[in-house]
Amino acid sequence: MGHEHKLEIFRGLLKFKSNVSKIWGVFIVLSIVTIIEVALGIYKPAFLVEGRFLAMKYLNWIFIILTLFKAYYITWDFMHMRDETKGLRRAVVWTAVFLICYLVLIVLLEGDYIFEVYKNNHIKFNF
């Protein structure tokens, strides 16, 4: 009828006895990542806000990486991509990851440019 789902996460590092316990385990992992994101967003450590890498603050990079991790993990586990063939997994997951990275990079770079224009008063917009 149906096939059994794998009851392990992180390539077998954590194994569960039932689907219910696995769902709770995945919930806890995603909650921990979300709590880290929220804590960083509230406290904004100075070394992460002041430092830059490729024209973006370190804090932005951390948010992007953690968000991509959550999106990838939700796709991998809840959409059962780990049970699919390698070609389909790559076509779906990696295409989305690269497009999301590209979109985020464009939005953040353009937003930073607009911020600098308003901050330095080089150009004044007449709406």
Secondary structure, 3 states (H helix, E strand, C coil): CCCCCCCEECCCCEECCCHHHHHHHHHHHHHHHHHHHHHHHHHCCHHHHHCEECCEEHHHHHHHHHHHHHHHHHHHHHCCHHHCCHHHHHHHHHHHHHHHHHHHHHHHHHHHHHHHHHHHCCCCCCC
